[in-house]
Amino acid sequence: MEAARKGAPTRAQVVPMRERVREWTVRYGVIAITIFLLVLFLATEDTFRRPTTILSMLKYASVIAIAGLGVTTAMVVGGIDLSVGGVAGMAVTIAAMTMVIYNQVGIIAIAGVLVAGAGVGLVNAFLIVRLRIPDMLATLSVMFVIQGLKLVFVSGQSVSSGMPLPDGTFAKGHFTADFLWIDNGFVGPIPVPVLIFLVLTLVMWIFLTRTRWGRIMYAIGANPDAARLAGIRISRYHALAYVISGLLAATAGLILASRIGQGDISAGNSLLLDSIAVSLVGMSVMGLNLPNAWGTSLGAIMLGILITGLTIAGVPYYAQDVVKGLVLVVALIFSFTLSRKRTRYVSAV
């Protein structure tokens, strides 16, 4: 009592301050890390300050972000899509075969890739919704099937103009200029992949947070039993989520195909882990602890800044994964460890 009269801080006054610090960390931690990395590389690397470097970094992040948006959509309904990397790689092969082997124009290749991406989404939905296979196992199996089929279709070879075909002839087609524009073109000063990434992020944010379908999908992910009792056709929304995920992964594959300029059979192999990572990191943005479009995109930009900066700094590629993993662990602590502590404190109060 005497300490209180003299103005000494009490436990009730100290704990809220500690909680406010934790609240700030949970809400803005990932944003702070992103800004810190950007400032660090801007201050230490001359090459990083060049506008071309920043644009290249955003182009790198765009593919991861778009595939991550697909993973995020599946996470919204309480699932996960492990086939996104396989779908992106399949998209590269289909686009290359359409233009190089079958000598078709770019728009036909784009249509074929998007239809194939939606088709994979429907297969995932059928396995998960109708056959009741757990989403992780179903999409993992589909990933292996896709990766195997794309090798079978091209006999294990990368597809390029002039390559020998099984009938003894040579491929006469090539990647058309309109298709290559997807990665190499600009709309004003903005590269096309970055514009696609920003537009899709905005579209998915509006869809998930401002439409009835998106709000229902969040409700399903939060409590599927309550959603079912409320009369919601859960199977339809699960199917919708996986079709959207397939379309977004196929779009990421289109950008990859345009960037590579050939049907590289290894394309998309590393995309799965990166897209899942940015989706999980995105959950911690603003303390939402929910999968969300803007958080996923910010996670992809953070990853792009990190990889670009490490490459310019001369860090070997085999060491970059270690640094990337450590940064992601710190970011995920904001979403899971600190947010749980905050929840326990609020519950206790």
N, C-alpha and C positions, 0 to 999 in steps of 0.2 A: 504493500500500500504506500509506504514511504517513497519507494522508487517511482511509483506512478505519479505521486504528487510533485516530485521534482522534475517530471517530464521525461523520465527514462523510457525508452521504447519497450512496449510489452510484446509478448509472443503474438498477440492478435495483430499488432502493427507490423511485425517483422515478416511473418509468413505470407501475407498478401503481397508484399513487395517481391519476395522470392517467386511467388506465383505469377506476378506480372512479368517478371523477367523470362520465366519459362513460357508464358503465353506469347511474348514477343518472339522468342526463339522459334517456337513451333510455327507461328504464322509467317515469319519473314526469313527463316533460316536459309531455305533454298535460294531465295532471291538474293540474300546477302552473299552466299557462296558464289553465285553466278556473277554478281557485280565485282566481288573480290578477284575472281579469276580473270575477268575482263580487264580490270585495272592493272593487275599484276603483269599480264602479258603486254598490255599497251605500254607500260612503263619500262619493261625490260627488253622487249624485242622490237627493233625498228621495223622489221618486215610485217609484224602483226598490225602496225598502224596503217598500212596501205589499204585503200578502199577495195582493191581487188582481193586482198586476203580476207577481209570481212565478208565480202560477197561469196567467196569460195567456202568460207566457214558456214554461212547460212545455207548454201546449196547442199553441203554435206549433211547439215542438221535436218534439212527438209525431208529427205528420204526416211530417216529414223523417226521423225515426228509423225509423218503420215502413216507409217506402219504402226507406230505407237498409238495413234488414234484408233486404229482397228482393235488393238489389244485392250485399250481403254473401254471401248464400246462393249466388248465381251465382259469385262470386269464389272461394268455397271449393272448387268443382270446377274452378277454373282458367279460368272464363269471366267474362263481364260482361253485364249486362242494361241496354241503353240504352233500353228501351221503357217503363221504370217511370213516367216522367212522362206519356207518352201513355196508359198504362193508367189512371192516376189521373184524368186528364182525361176519358177515356172513361167512367169510373165515375160522374163527376159528371153527364155527359150522360144516361147510361142511367137513373140514379136519378131525374133530373128528368123525363125522358120517361115513365117508368113511372108516377110519381105525378101529374104535371101533365097530360100529354096523354092517357094511358090510364086515369087516375083509379083507380089501384090503391093498396093500403095499403103502409106502409113495409116490412114484412117481405118482401113480394114484390119490392120494389126492391132490398133487401139481397141476397136470393137471386140475383136476376138479375145484379147487379154481380159477386158472387163467382164465379158460373158463367162470366161473360164474362172475368174475370181469369184463371181457370184455363184457359179456352180459348185466350187469348193465350199463356199459358205453354206449352201444348201445341203451338201453331203455331211458337213459337220453338224448341222442342225438335225438332220435325220438320225445320225448316230446318237446324238445327245438326247434329243427330245423323244423320238419314237423308240429307239432301242435301249434307251436309258443307260448308255455307257457314260461314265464320268467324263466331264469335259476335257480334263487334262489328258486322259488316256486316249479319248477319241481324236482330239486334234493332234496329239503326238503321232498316232498311227497314220493319220492322213498326211502329216508332214513327211513321214518315211515313204509313203506310197508316191507322193508327188515327186520327191527327190529321185526316186527310182525311175519313175516314168519319164521324167525329162531326160535322163541319161539313155533310156531305152530308145526314145524317139530319134535321138541324134547319134546313136551308137557310141556314146561316151565322148563325142567330140564337140568342141566349141563350134558354133555356126558362124561362118564368115564367107564373104563373097569370094567365089572361085574355088571353094572347097570341093573335093571329089564326092560324088554321090554314089550310092550303092549300085546304080545301073550303069556306072562307068562314065557318066557325063559330069559336068561341073556346074555348080550353082551360079546362075547368071544374074540373080537379083542383088540388091544392095539396100542398105538403110537409106530411105528417102530423106530429102532435105526437110520436108514438113515434120517428119518424125524426129529427126535430130534437133529440131527447133525446141522440142520439149525441154531439153536440158541446156541447149546453147543459146536459146533466144532470150530477148529482153522485152519487157513492156515498160517503156520509158527507161529509167535507170535500174529497174528491179528485174533480176533474173526470173525467168518463167517458173523454175522449180520453187523458188521462194514465194512467188505470188500464189502458186497452187497450194503450197503449204499454209499460207496465211488465210486464204479463202476457205480451205477445208477446215481449218481450226475454227474459224468464225461460224461456218455452217454447222459443225458438230456441236459447238457451244450452244448455238440457238436451238438445235434439235433436242439436245439432252436437257437443257434447262428451261426452255421457253415454249415447249410444245407438250401436248398431252401425252404423246407417245414416249417422249424422253422421261417425263416425270413418272410415268407408269413403270418404265424400265428401272429407274432408281428404286421405286417401291418394291419391285420384284427382287432386286439385289439385296435390299435391306431386310425384307421378311417375306419370302415366297409363300409361306403358309397363309399369312394374313392377306396377301394379294389374291391367292386362290379363293379364300373365303369371301373376298369382296367381289368375286365373279369375274376376275381378270383372266383372259385366255393366255396363260403364261407361256404355253408352247409357241404361240405366234410371235411373241416378243423375243423369246430366245432365238427363234429362227431369224427374225429381223436383225438382231444384234450380230449374228454370225455371218449373215449375208453382207451387212455393212462392213464388217471386219475383212471379209474376203475382197470386197471392192476396193477398200483402202489399201490393202496389201498389194493388190494388183496395180493400183495407181503408183505406189512406190516402186514396183517393178518396172513400170513403163519409164519412169525417170531414170532408173538404173540402166535400162537397155539403151536409152538415148545417150546416156553418159558414156557407156562403154563402147557403143557402136558395133557390137557383135554379140553373139549368143554365148557368152561365157558360162560354162556349166557350173562354175563355182559361185556365181553371183547370188547374193542373198543369204549365203551360209552364215554370216555373222550378224545378220539383221535381227534374228529372233531375240537373242540375249539383250541387245541394245534397246529394242523396242519395249521389251518387258521392263527393263531397268528404268527407262524414262517414264513409263506409265506408273510404276510404283513410286518413283521420286515425285511425280506430279501430284500424288495424293497428299503430300505434305504441304503444298503451296497454300498459303493463307490459312493453314491449320484446318483445312476442310476435312482431311482424312477420308476423302472420297475420290474415286477416279473421276477426272475432269479434263476437258479438252485443253484449256489454257495451261494448266499445270503440266500436262504431258508435253506440250510444245516448249514450255520453259525448260523442262528437263532435257529435251533434245538440244536446245540452244546451249545449255550449260555443258552438255557432253561435247558439242561441236567446238565450243571455245577451248575446252580442255585438250581435246585431241589435236586441234590445229596448233595451239600454243606449244604443246609438248613436241610436236613434229618440227616446228620452226626452231625450238630450243635445242634440237638435236638429240632428244631422248630416243633411244632405240625402240623400235616397235614392240619388241618382246618385253620391255619394261613399262610400256604405256598402260597395259592392262592392269598392272599392279596399282599404279597411280589412279587410274579410272575406278578400279574397284574400291579403293580407300575413300575417294571422294563420294562415291555412291553410298557407301556404308554410312558416312557422316550424314549425308542428306536423308537417308532412310531412318536414322535415329530420330530426326525431327518428327517424322510421321508416326512412328510406332512407339519408341521408348518414351520420349518426352511427352507425347500426347496422352499416353496411358497414365503417366504420373499426374498430369494435369487433371485427367478425368477422375482419378482416385481422390485427388484433393478436393475437387468440386463436390464429389459424392459425399465425402466425409463432412464437409461443411453443411 
